[in-house]
Amino acid sequence: MPPVRRLVLVVLVAVACGASVVHAQTLSLTYTSGATYKYSLHSTADEAITIGAMATPLKFELTGSETVTVNSVDSGGIADLEISLTNLTLKSTTGTVTNTTTGMPSPAIDMKIGPDGRIVSVNGNGSAAFGVFSPAGGGGFISAVLPDNAVKPGDTWSKDFDQANTLGAGSIHVATNSKYLRDESLQGVNAAVVQTTSTATYELTMDVSKFAFGAGSPTPPLPQGMPQSITVKGTSTSDVTSWIDPAGHRVIKSRMSGTTDASLNMEAAAGATMPGMPGSFTIKGKETTDISPA
């Protein structure tokens, strides 16, 4: 059969079989006050803390249950989420010593997240959403960065933004690149699978009293020997894949792998000393976080 006729035949067969047309769709997170979502949480870290010439390996593995409750949603679509962690088991290894703790209490985490999946703040601090002071996955809840326009599988987009440091000076610059990988059936939903890779660079000065008591709380003098400020400089990377319900506008499942490479310098108040404090040290390592439907 001549090539042209063969091509025409293939096209006709595809049409006759009802070849599907891929339509672009809008992907966003839309929350309703009072709604709750339940997940299983699994986080790991494999890091080294270096003080002077001595490096101490640190590993942990955290498993548990996570309940996300929507406290409120503002006019811009930013949701205030309360994240409660229960049934926690923590396995930690420092050097050659391993400990396992079960049933440990964990205070609720307040997190604000935008309709495009960007974490705005954790416990009122924008700089805690990324970097060395970030709880695993922003408190265990993570999402890929979603686009501002309708997209279809194969489409890509980029977003850069800055996170304010409400506990001192400086900010975090975050550069992200995302791709709509595919559609995949998950729990009866035709979920959109989106991947975001990001790099956060930061140079921050943290007021320790605000870090300890909160930016909006009274800040009594810290005890003698405690650092008054901490300077943090470094980079963090992450690779997040999320399964998004396009109709329900929610995260069904997410997984993250990332790295941290940061240096910290602790400073005392003028004329004070910090006996027993290391002064400066570095943290390098890798982390993972997975949240799955519970």
C-alpha positions as CSV (number, residue, x, y, z in Angstrom):
1,M,0.0,0.0,0.0
2,P,1.4,3.4,-0.9
3,P,2.5,5.5,2.1
4,V,-0.1,8.2,1.5
5,R,-3.0,5.8,1.4
6,R,-1.6,4.0,4.5
7,L,-1.5,7.4,6.4
8,V,-5.1,8.2,5.3
9,L,-6.3,4.8,6.5
10,V,-4.7,5.2,9.9
11,V,-6.4,8.6,10.3
12,L,-9.8,7.2,9.3
13,V,-9.4,4.2,11.7
14,A,-8.5,6.6,14.5
15,V,-11.6,8.7,13.9
16,A,-13.8,5.7,13.5
17,C,-12.6,4.4,16.9
18,G,-13.4,7.7,18.6
19,A,-9.9,9.0,19.1
20,S,-10.1,11.2,22.2
21,V,-9.4,14.9,22.2
22,V,-7.5,16.3,25.2
23,H,-9.1,19.5,26.5
24,A,-7.3,22.0,28.7
25,Q,-8.7,22.4,32.2
26,T,-8.2,24.7,35.2
27,L,-6.3,23.3,38.2
28,S,-6.7,25.1,41.5
29,L,-7.3,24.5,45.2
30,T,-10.6,25.8,46.4
31,Y,-11.5,25.3,50.0
32,T,-14.6,25.7,52.1
33,S,-14.6,26.7,55.7
34,G,-15.1,23.8,58.0
35,A,-14.1,21.1,55.5
36,T,-11.7,18.4,56.7
37,Y,-9.3,16.1,54.9
38,K,-7.5,13.1,56.3
39,Y,-4.1,11.7,55.2
40,S,-1.4,9.3,56.2
41,L,2.0,11.0,56.7
42,H,5.5,9.6,56.2
43,S,8.5,11.8,56.4
44,T,12.3,11.1,56.5
45,A,15.5,13.1,56.8
46,D,19.1,12.0,56.4
47,E,21.3,15.0,57.4
48,A,24.6,15.9,58.8
49,I,25.2,18.8,61.3
50,T,28.8,20.0,61.2
51,I,30.3,22.0,64.0
52,G,33.9,23.0,63.4
53,A,35.6,19.9,62.1
54,M,33.1,17.4,63.6
55,A,30.1,16.1,61.5
56,T,27.2,14.4,63.3
57,P,24.9,12.3,61.2
58,L,21.2,12.7,62.0
59,K,18.4,10.6,60.6
60,F,14.7,10.4,61.4
61,E,11.6,8.7,60.1
62,L,8.2,10.0,61.1
63,T,4.9,8.2,60.5
64,G,1.4,9.2,61.6
65,S,-2.1,10.4,60.7
66,E,-2.8,13.9,59.5
67,T,-6.1,15.9,59.7
68,V,-6.4,19.1,57.7
69,T,-9.2,21.4,58.8
70,V,-10.1,24.6,56.9
71,N,-10.5,27.4,59.4
72,S,-11.3,30.1,56.9
73,V,-10.8,31.3,53.3
74,D,-10.1,35.0,52.5
75,S,-11.4,36.9,49.5
76,G,-8.2,36.1,47.5
77,G,-8.8,32.3,48.0
78,I,-6.0,31.9,50.6
79,A,-7.0,29.2,53.0
80,D,-6.1,29.1,56.7
81,L,-5.5,25.5,57.5
82,E,-5.1,23.8,60.9
83,I,-3.0,20.6,60.6
84,S,-3.2,18.1,63.4
85,L,-0.8,15.2,63.6
86,T,-1.8,12.1,65.6
87,N,-0.7,8.5,66.1
88,L,2.9,9.6,65.6
89,T,5.9,7.3,65.6
90,L,9.4,8.9,65.4
91,K,12.5,6.9,64.8
92,S,15.6,9.0,65.2
93,T,19.3,8.2,64.9
94,T,22.0,10.6,66.1
95,G,25.4,9.3,65.5
96,T,25.2,5.6,66.4
97,V,22.3,6.0,68.9
98,T,18.7,5.1,67.7
99,N,15.5,5.9,69.6
100,T,11.9,5.2,68.7
101,T,9.1,7.2,70.3
102,T,5.4,6.5,69.9
103,G,2.3,8.5,70.8
104,M,4.2,11.7,71.3
105,P,2.1,14.9,71.3
106,S,2.4,17.4,68.5
107,P,1.0,20.9,68.6
108,A,-1.4,21.9,65.8
109,I,0.2,23.7,62.9
110,D,-1.4,26.8,61.3
111,M,-0.7,27.0,57.6
112,K,-1.9,29.4,54.9
113,I,-2.0,28.2,51.3
114,G,-2.9,29.9,48.1
115,P,-5.3,28.5,45.4
116,D,-2.2,27.7,43.3
117,G,-0.7,25.5,46.0
118,R,1.9,27.9,47.2
119,I,2.5,27.9,51.0
120,V,2.1,31.5,52.2
121,S,3.1,31.0,55.8
122,V,3.5,28.4,58.6
123,N,2.5,29.5,62.1
124,G,2.4,33.1,60.9
125,N,5.9,33.1,59.4
126,G,6.5,33.2,55.6
127,S,10.1,32.2,55.9
128,A,9.1,28.9,57.7
129,A,7.4,27.7,54.5
130,F,10.8,27.0,52.9
131,G,14.4,26.4,54.1
132,V,16.0,25.0,57.2
133,F,13.3,26.1,59.6
134,S,10.5,24.5,57.6
135,P,8.7,21.6,59.2
136,A,8.7,18.5,57.0
137,G,6.6,19.5,54.0
138,G,5.3,22.6,55.6
139,G,3.8,20.6,58.5
140,G,3.2,17.5,56.3
141,F,0.9,19.2,53.8
142,I,2.4,19.8,50.4
143,S,1.3,20.6,46.9
144,A,2.7,21.2,43.5
145,V,2.5,24.8,42.2
146,L,-0.5,25.1,40.0
147,P,-0.9,27.3,36.9
148,D,-2.9,30.5,36.5
149,N,-4.5,29.4,33.2
150,A,-6.1,26.2,31.8
151,V,-3.6,23.5,30.9
152,K,-3.5,19.9,29.5
153,P,-1.0,17.1,29.9
154,G,2.4,18.0,28.6
155,D,2.0,21.8,29.4
156,T,4.7,23.5,31.5
157,W,4.9,26.8,33.5
158,S,7.2,28.7,35.8
159,K,6.7,30.9,38.8
160,D,9.1,32.9,40.9
161,F,8.1,34.5,44.2
162,D,9.5,35.9,47.4
163,Q,8.6,34.8,51.0
164,A,8.7,37.5,53.7
165,N,10.6,36.9,57.0
166,T,8.2,38.1,59.7
167,L,10.6,37.1,62.4
168,G,13.4,39.4,61.4
169,A,15.2,40.7,58.3
170,G,15.7,39.2,54.9
171,S,13.5,37.0,52.6
172,I,13.5,33.8,50.6
173,H,13.4,33.8,46.8
174,V,11.8,30.7,45.3
175,A,12.0,29.7,41.6
176,T,9.7,27.0,40.5
177,N,9.1,25.0,37.2
178,S,6.1,22.8,36.8
179,K,4.7,20.3,34.4
180,Y,1.3,18.6,33.9
181,L,2.5,15.1,33.6
182,R,-0.6,13.0,32.9
183,D,-4.1,12.1,34.1
184,E,-4.4,9.1,36.4
185,S,-7.2,7.3,38.2
186,L,-7.0,7.6,41.9
187,Q,-9.8,6.7,44.4
188,G,-12.4,7.0,41.7
189,V,-11.1,10.4,40.5
190,N,-9.4,11.2,37.2
191,A,-6.6,13.1,38.9
192,A,-4.3,15.5,37.2
193,V,-0.7,14.6,38.1
194,V,1.5,17.7,38.4
195,Q,5.2,17.9,39.2
196,T,7.0,21.0,40.5
197,T,10.7,21.4,41.0
198,S,11.9,24.4,43.0
199,T,15.0,26.1,44.4
200,A,14.8,28.4,47.4
201,T,17.7,30.7,48.3
202,Y,17.7,32.6,51.5
203,E,19.7,34.9,53.8
204,L,17.8,35.6,56.9
205,T,18.3,37.1,60.4
206,M,15.9,35.6,62.9
207,D,15.0,37.4,66.2
208,V,15.1,34.5,68.6
209,S,12.6,36.0,71.0
210,K,10.1,36.3,68.1
211,F,11.0,32.8,66.9
212,A,10.3,31.4,70.4
213,F,7.2,33.4,71.3
214,G,5.7,34.3,67.8
215,A,5.9,37.5,65.8
216,G,2.7,38.9,67.3
217,S,3.4,37.9,70.9
218,P,5.1,39.8,73.8
219,T,8.8,39.2,73.6
220,P,10.3,39.0,77.1
221,P,14.1,39.1,77.4
222,L,15.8,35.8,76.8
223,P,17.8,34.1,79.5
224,Q,21.5,34.9,79.8
225,G,23.5,32.5,77.6
226,M,20.7,32.2,75.0
227,P,21.4,33.5,71.4
228,Q,19.6,36.7,70.6
229,S,19.6,36.3,66.8
230,I,20.3,33.5,64.3
231,T,21.6,34.3,60.8
232,V,20.7,31.6,58.2
233,K,22.1,31.4,54.7
234,G,21.6,28.7,52.2
235,T,19.6,26.9,49.6
236,S,16.9,24.3,49.6
237,T,15.5,22.3,46.7
238,S,12.4,20.2,46.3
239,D,10.7,18.0,43.8
240,V,6.9,17.7,44.5
241,T,4.4,15.5,42.6
242,S,0.7,16.0,43.5
243,W,-2.4,14.3,42.4
244,I,-5.1,17.0,42.1
245,D,-8.8,16.5,41.9
246,P,-9.8,18.9,39.0
247,A,-13.5,18.9,40.0
248,G,-13.1,18.9,43.8
249,H,-10.2,21.3,43.7
250,R,-8.2,19.5,46.3
251,V,-5.0,17.6,46.9
252,I,-5.6,13.9,46.9
253,K,-2.0,12.8,47.3
254,S,1.5,14.4,47.3
255,R,5.1,13.3,47.6
256,M,8.2,15.4,48.0
257,S,11.9,14.9,47.9
258,G,14.3,17.7,48.7
259,T,17.7,18.8,49.9
260,T,19.0,21.4,52.4
261,D,22.4,23.1,52.4
262,A,22.5,25.8,55.0
263,S,24.8,27.6,57.5
264,L,23.6,29.1,60.8
265,N,25.4,31.6,63.0
266,M,24.1,32.4,66.5
267,E,24.9,35.7,68.1
268,A,24.6,36.8,71.7
269,A,23.4,40.2,72.9
270,A,26.1,42.9,73.2
271,G,28.5,42.1,76.1
272,A,26.9,38.6,76.7
273,T,28.3,35.2,76.2
274,M,26.7,31.8,75.1
275,P,28.5,29.1,77.1
276,G,27.9,25.7,75.6
277,M,26.5,27.1,72.3
278,P,28.3,26.2,69.1
279,G,28.2,29.7,67.6
280,S,28.0,28.5,64.0
281,F,27.3,25.2,62.2
282,T,26.0,23.8,58.9
283,I,23.2,21.5,58.0
284,K,23.3,19.4,54.8
285,G,21.1,16.6,53.8
286,K,18.0,15.3,52.1
287,E,14.4,14.9,53.1
288,T,11.2,13.2,51.9
289,T,7.5,13.6,52.7
290,D,4.5,11.6,51.5
291,I,0.9,12.3,52.2
292,S,-1.6,9.6,51.0
293,P,-5.4,9.3,51.4
294,A,-6.4,7.9,54.8
